[in-house]
Amino acid sequence: IHLMALQSINPATGERIGSFPGATPVEVSRALAAASDAFGVWSRAPHDERARLMRRAARSLRESKERWARLMAEEMGKPMTQGKAEAEKSAWACEYFADNADRFLALLEIPTEARKSYVTFQPLGVVLGIMPWNFPFWQVFRAAAPALMAGNTFVLKHASNVCGCSIAIAEIFHEAGFPPGVFTSLLLDSRRVGSLIADQRIRAVTLTGSTTAGRSVASAAGENLKKVVLELGGSDPYLVLEDADLEAAARSCAEGKLINTGQSCIAAKRMIVVRSVMRQFEELLVREMGARETADPRKDSTQLGPLARADLRETVASQVERSIQAGARCVMGGQVPEGPGFFYPPTVLTDVHPGMPAFDEEVFAPVAAVVAADNEGDAIRLANASSYGLGAVVYTRDLARGERIAREELQAGSCFVNAYVRSDPRLPFGGIKESGLGRELSAFGIREFVNVKTVWVQ
């Protein structure tokens, strides 16, 4: 195997800030052996001991959140205020599963004709986490905290451009007192994921990433009969009905679009607006989108940073240009700026319809697509006319109407009324269709990586 050095590039300047040697095959094998050996002890550790260490990890996340935010800003361009919030949210996940794992995994008695019959939830073994760069702390902790609290051990293969974050997370678990091998970070390029999944010591796989990456990982996991959870791409529809509070809807859509500079699987992607209020909504959206400051993400005042990599900006520029060629109108932004770094301006495209990249594809950038709908039924039809099904939103002053549409009509894993989509440790998170398989977070998430074992006593 030819080992590639993994590079960290500051997306605000384009300068290389770190080079990390990839793990050798011998190092990988030793790490998997250590994780497998550690499982034998960790899986039998009392719940209170696991919880104590998890709360220490949460404390480290909070106490050093400035440090972690700066690292995220430098490696993938996240604004400092959002990076600190991400560290806080990661700590919340640690504490939530420390507090609730025992209850979520409690023995479940089921009356039958047996003397005793019940379901018990037992850990599987080594879980491989293949994680993305866009939320480099949160994505890891939301997968690792429940897996570890269930008694599994965890091996992290992080995105190649955030090696510093990967090393830092391993440091947090180590300093919290987790035994060697319980959490391991492996620095690898994506070409080596297949052999990692095939290793018999890996018992389950969780991936957050693109739909293309999900297909590849699902194929490898299926070939090796490994349990897999996939949280993939999205093209979340945000329905703005004729009775919506348009100012509040525009403000919420802009916030949902611009968090993490638009680089979120659950970002607002397609604003599907009833035609009678569309032009008024567009004006309000442009005003809200233009109110954010784009600057060096290491400044506390920055609200929008650069895109994480040069190739990502090239992809977005192509999607915007092809949408315009197909008939979309650009009413704001849409031009790659001059100067260093991988910045892309807040952009609003209107008159977007199916067949355009801005409608059909996931646009991972601060680009909002406004789509006209004739009425409620047409808006629902357009919302569901997507290969994705991660999140969806409906804005209306009629809460019963909004709840009905969210509950019964929208094809997505998370449906919100009058608020942009977000993840929460207390609620299951995941998608349908090409947005993935399985669930993360909540009781549903922690039960993904356990053996749901039936016990019958005659």
C-alpha positions in Angstrom: 0.0 0.0 0.0 1.3 3.4 -1.0 0.8 5.6 2.1 -0.3 9.2 1.4 0.5 12.0 3.8 -2.8 13.7 4.7 -2.9 17.5 4.4 -4.7 20.1 6.4 -5.3 23.3 4.3 -6.6 26.5 5.9 -9.6 27.3 3.7 -9.5 31.0 4.5 -6.0 31.3 3.1 -5.4 28.2 0.9 -2.1 27.6 2.9 -1.1 24.2 4.2 -1.1 24.1 8.0 -0.4 20.5 8.6 0.8 17.2 7.1 0.0 13.9 8.8 1.5 10.5 7.9 -1.2 7.8 7.2 -1.2 4.8 9.5 0.7 1.8 8.3 -1.0 -1.6 7.8 0.9 -2.8 11.0 -0.4 0.2 12.9 -3.9 -0.4 11.7 -3.8 -4.0 12.7 -2.4 -3.2 16.2 -5.1 -0.6 16.7 -7.9 -3.0 15.7 -6.4 -5.7 18.0 -6.3 -3.2 20.9 -9.9 -2.2 20.2 -11.0 -5.8 20.1 -9.1 -6.7 23.3 -10.5 -3.6 25.1 -14.1 -4.6 24.2 -13.8 -7.7 26.5 -13.2 -5.4 29.5 -15.2 -2.3 28.5 -18.4 -4.3 27.6 -18.4 -5.6 31.2 -17.6 -2.2 32.9 -20.4 -1.0 35.1 -22.7 1.7 33.6 -21.7 4.1 36.3 -18.0 3.8 35.4 -18.7 4.4 31.7 -20.9 7.4 32.6 -18.2 8.9 34.9 -15.6 8.9 32.1 -18.1 10.2 29.5 -19.0 13.2 31.8 -15.2 13.9 32.1 -15.0 14.0 28.3 -17.9 16.5 28.3 -16.1 18.6 30.8 -13.0 18.7 28.7 -15.1 19.7 25.6 -16.6 22.6 27.5 -13.4 23.8 29.3 -11.4 23.9 26.1 -14.1 24.9 23.6 -12.1 27.9 22.5 -9.2 25.7 21.5 -11.4 23.2 19.7 -13.3 26.0 17.9 -10.0 27.5 16.7 -8.9 24.1 15.4 -12.2 23.7 13.5 -11.8 27.2 12.1 -8.3 26.6 10.8 -8.9 23.1 9.4 -12.4 23.5 7.8 -13.4 27.1 8.1 -16.1 27.0 10.7 -16.8 30.4 12.3 -15.5 30.6 15.9 -18.9 31.2 17.5 -20.3 28.1 15.7 -17.3 26.0 16.7 -17.7 26.8 20.3 -21.4 25.9 20.0 -20.4 22.6 18.4 -18.1 21.7 21.3 -20.9 22.6 23.7 -23.4 20.4 21.8 -20.9 17.5 21.7 -20.6 17.8 25.5 -24.4 17.7 25.7 -24.4 14.4 23.7 -21.9 12.9 26.1 -23.9 13.9 29.2 -27.2 12.8 27.7 -26.1 9.3 27.0 -24.2 9.1 30.3 -27.5 10.0 32.0 -29.8 7.8 29.9 -28.0 4.8 28.4 -28.9 2.6 31.3 -32.6 3.4 30.9 -32.5 3.0 27.1 -30.8 -0.4 27.4 -32.8 -1.8 30.4 -34.0 -5.3 30.2 -37.4 -5.5 28.5 -39.7 -8.2 29.9 -42.3 -9.7 27.5 -44.9 -12.0 29.0 -45.2 -15.3 27.2 -46.1 -18.9 28.3 -42.4 -19.2 29.5 -41.5 -18.9 33.1 -39.5 -15.9 32.1 -39.0 -14.2 28.7 -37.3 -10.9 28.0 -35.1 -8.9 25.6 -31.7 -7.8 26.6 -29.5 -5.3 24.7 -25.8 -6.2 24.5 -22.9 -4.5 22.7 -21.7 -5.9 19.4 -17.9 -5.2 19.6 -15.7 -2.7 17.6 -17.7 0.0 15.8 -16.0 1.8 12.9 -17.1 5.4 12.6 -16.4 7.0 9.2 -17.0 10.7 9.8 -17.1 13.9 7.7 -15.4 17.2 7.9 -18.4 19.6 8.1 -19.1 19.1 11.9 -15.8 17.5 12.8 -16.5 17.2 16.6 -20.3 16.8 16.7 -20.6 14.1 14.1 -18.0 12.0 16.0 -19.4 12.5 19.5 -23.0 11.9 18.4 -22.0 8.5 17.1 -19.3 7.6 19.6 -21.1 8.6 22.9 -24.0 6.2 22.5 -21.8 3.4 21.0 -19.4 3.6 23.9 -22.1 3.9 26.6 -23.6 0.7 25.1 -20.3 -1.1 25.8 -18.9 -1.1 22.3 -15.4 0.2 21.5 -15.0 2.8 18.7 -12.5 3.3 15.9 -12.6 6.6 14.1 -11.7 7.1 10.5 -12.1 10.9 10.1 -12.2 13.0 6.9 -8.6 13.5 5.6 -8.7 17.3 5.8 -9.5 17.4 9.6 -6.7 15.1 11.0 -6.0 17.7 13.7 -9.6 17.4 14.9 -9.4 13.6 14.8 -6.2 13.6 17.0 -7.8 16.1 19.4 -10.9 14.0 19.9 -8.7 10.9 20.7 -6.9 13.2 23.2 -10.1 14.1 24.9 -11.1 10.5 25.4 -7.6 9.6 26.6 -7.4 12.4 29.1 -10.9 11.6 30.4 -9.5 8.3 31.4 -11.0 5.9 28.9 -8.9 2.7 28.8 -6.5 2.2 25.9 -8.3 0.8 22.9 -11.8 1.9 23.8 -11.6 4.9 21.5 -9.0 5.0 18.7 -8.3 7.5 15.9 -6.8 6.1 12.7 -5.5 8.5 10.1 -6.3 7.0 6.7 -7.3 8.1 3.2 -10.6 6.9 1.9 -9.1 4.3 -0.4 -8.4 2.1 2.6 -11.9 2.1 4.1 -12.9 -1.1 2.2 -10.2 -3.2 3.8 -11.0 -1.8 7.2 -14.7 -2.7 6.9 -13.7 -6.2 5.8 -11.5 -6.8 8.8 -13.2 -9.4 11.0 -12.5 -7.3 14.2 -14.9 -4.6 12.9 -18.4 -5.6 13.9 -20.5 -2.6 12.7 -20.0 0.6 10.7 -21.5 4.1 10.9 -21.0 6.6 8.2 -22.0 10.3 7.8 -21.1 11.5 4.4 -22.3 11.8 0.8 -24.7 9.5 -0.9 -21.9 8.3 -3.1 -19.8 7.4 -0.1 -22.8 5.7 1.5 -23.3 3.5 -1.5 -19.6 2.4 -1.3 -19.7 1.8 2.4 -23.0 0.0 2.3 -21.7 -2.3 -0.5 -18.6 -3.2 1.5 -20.6 -3.7 4.7 -23.2 -5.8 2.9 -20.5 -8.0 1.3 -19.1 -8.6 4.8 -22.5 -8.9 6.5 -21.7 -6.0 8.9 -24.5 -3.8 10.5 -24.4 -0.3 9.0 -26.0 3.0 9.8 -25.8 5.7 7.0 -26.5 9.4 7.4 -26.1 10.8 3.9 -26.9 13.8 1.8 -30.1 15.9 1.7 -31.9 18.5 -0.3 -34.2 19.7 2.4 -37.4 21.4 1.2 -38.7 24.4 3.2 -42.3 25.0 2.4 -43.6 28.6 2.8 -47.3 28.6 2.6 -49.5 31.7 1.8 -50.4 32.2 5.4 -46.9 32.1 6.8 -45.3 34.9 8.8 -43.0 35.8 5.8 -40.5 37.8 7.8 -40.1 35.0 10.4 -39.9 32.4 7.6 -37.3 34.3 5.6 -35.2 34.8 8.8 -35.5 31.1 9.7 -34.7 29.9 6.1 -31.6 32.1 6.0 -30.4 30.8 9.4 -31.1 27.2 8.3 -29.3 27.9 5.0 -26.2 29.7 6.3 -25.2 27.7 9.4 -21.7 26.3 8.8 -21.6 28.4 5.6 -24.3 26.2 4.1 -22.2 23.0 4.5 -24.8 20.9 6.3 -26.8 17.9 5.2 -29.9 19.4 6.9 -29.4 22.9 5.7 -32.3 24.7 4.0 -31.8 23.8 0.4 -35.1 24.3 -1.6 -37.4 27.1 -0.5 -40.7 26.0 -2.0 -43.0 29.1 -1.9 -46.6 29.5 -2.8 -46.7 31.7 -5.8 -48.9 34.4 -4.3 -46.2 35.4 -1.7 -43.1 34.3 -3.6 -41.7 37.7 -4.7 -42.3 39.2 -1.3 -40.5 36.2 0.3 -37.6 36.5 -2.1 -37.0 40.1 -1.2 -37.0 39.3 2.5 -34.7 36.3 2.0 -32.2 38.4 0.0 -32.2 40.9 2.8 -31.6 38.2 5.4 -29.0 36.4 3.4 -27.1 39.6 2.8 -27.0 40.5 6.5 -24.2 38.0 7.4 -20.6 39.0 7.5 -18.2 36.8 5.4 -14.7 36.9 6.8 -11.8 35.0 8.5 -13.5 32.3 10.6 -11.1 32.9 13.4 -12.6 36.2 14.2 -15.4 36.1 16.8 -17.5 38.5 14.7 -17.5 36.3 11.6 -20.9 34.7 10.7 -19.8 33.1 7.3 -16.5 31.5 6.6 -15.0 29.9 3.5 -16.0 26.6 2.0 -13.8 23.8 3.3 -11.9 22.9 0.1 -11.2 24.3 -3.3 -12.8 21.4 -5.1 -16.0 22.0 -3.1 -16.2 25.6 -4.3 -15.6 24.4 -7.9 -18.5 22.0 -7.6 -20.9 24.7 -6.2 -19.9 27.2 -8.9 -20.7 24.6 -11.5 -24.1 23.8 -10.0 -25.0 27.5 -9.9 -23.9 28.1 -13.5 -25.7 25.1 -14.8 -28.9 26.0 -13.0 -28.7 29.5 -14.5 -28.1 28.1 -18.0 -31.3 25.9 -17.4 -33.4 29.0 -16.7 -32.8 29.9 -13.0 -32.3 33.6 -12.2 -29.6 34.7 -9.9 -30.9 37.6 -7.7 -27.9 37.6 -5.3 -24.3 36.4 -5.3 -23.4 33.7 -7.7 -19.8 34.8 -8.5 -16.6 33.3 -7.2 -14.7 36.1 -5.5 -11.1 37.0 -6.1 -8.5 36.7 -3.5 -7.1 33.9 -1.3 -9.1 31.2 0.3 -12.2 29.3 -0.8 -14.9 31.8 -0.1 -18.3 31.8 -1.9 -20.9 34.5 -1.4 -24.4 34.1 -0.1 -26.4 33.3 -3.3 -30.1 33.3 -4.1 -31.5 31.6 -7.2 -35.1 31.9 -8.1 -37.4 30.4 -10.7 -35.8 27.0 -9.9 -37.6 23.9 -11.0 -36.9 20.1 -11.3 -34.2 19.2 -13.7 -31.9 21.9 -12.5 -28.9 21.1 -10.3 -30.2 23.6 -7.7 -33.3 21.4 -7.4 -32.1 17.9 -8.0 -28.7 17.9 -6.3 -27.4 18.6 -2.9 -25.8 22.1 -3.0 -23.4 22.2 -0.1 -22.9 26.0 0.1 -24.6 29.2 1.0 -26.9 28.9 -2.0 -30.7 29.1 -1.6 -33.0 27.9 -4.3 -36.4 29.4 -4.5 -39.1 27.3 -6.2 -42.6 28.5 -7.0 -45.6 26.3 -6.0 -49.2 26.9 -7.1 -50.7 25.9 -3.7 -50.3 23.6 -0.7 -50.7 20.4 -2.7 -48.2 21.5 -5.3 -45.7 22.5 -2.7 -45.9 19.1 -1.1 -45.5 17.4 -4.5 -42.4 19.5 -5.2 -41.0 18.8 -1.7 -41.3 15.1 -2.2 -40.0 15.2 -5.8 -36.5 14.4 -4.6 -34.2 11.4 -4.3 -33.4 12.7 -0.8 -35.4 12.5 2.4 -33.5 13.8 5.4 -35.3 16.9 6.7 -38.2 19.1 5.7 -39.9 22.2 7.1 -43.3 23.9 6.7 -44.1 27.5 7.6 -47.7 28.4 8.3 -49.6 30.4 11.0 -52.1 27.4 11.2 -50.2 25.0 13.5 -52.7 22.2 13.0 -52.2 22.5 9.2 -48.5 22.6 9.6 -48.4 19.6 11.9 -50.7 17.6 9.6 -48.4 18.3 6.6 -45.2 17.4 8.6 -46.7 14.3 10.0 -48.6 12.9 7.1 -47.3 14.4 3.8 -43.6 15.2 3.9 -41.2 12.3 3.0 -38.3 12.9 5.4 -36.8 11.6 8.6 -37.2 14.9 10.5 -40.0 17.3 9.8 -40.3 20.7 11.5 -43.0 23.3 11.7 -42.0 27.0 11.8 -38.3 26.2 12.7 -35.3 25.1 10.7 -34.2 21.5 11.0 -31.6 20.6 13.6 -30.4 17.5 15.4 -31.0 16.9 19.1 -29.6 14.1 21.3 -33.1 13.5 22.7 -34.7 12.8 19.2 -33.8 10.2 16.5 -32.0 11.6 13.5 -31.6 10.1 10.1 -33.2 9.9 6.6 -35.0 7.8 4.1 -34.5 7.3 0.4 -31.0 8.3 -0.7 -30.5 10.2 2.6 -29.6 7.0 4.5 -30.4 4.0 6.6 -31.0 3.7 10.4 -31.0 6.3 13.1 -28.6 8.2 15.3 -29.2 9.8 18.7 -32.0 9.1 21.3 -33.0 5.6 22.4 -33.3 4.6 18.7 -29.7 5.5 18.0 -28.1 3.7 20.9 -30.0 0.5 20.0 -28.5 0.5 16.5 -25.3 -1.1 17.7 -26.5 -3.7 20.1 -27.5 -7.3 19.9 -31.3 -7.3 20.6 -31.2 -10.7 22.3 -34.2 -12.8 23.3 -33.9 -14.9 26.5 -36.5 -17.6 27.2 -36.5 -19.5 30.5 -38.9 -22.5 30.7 
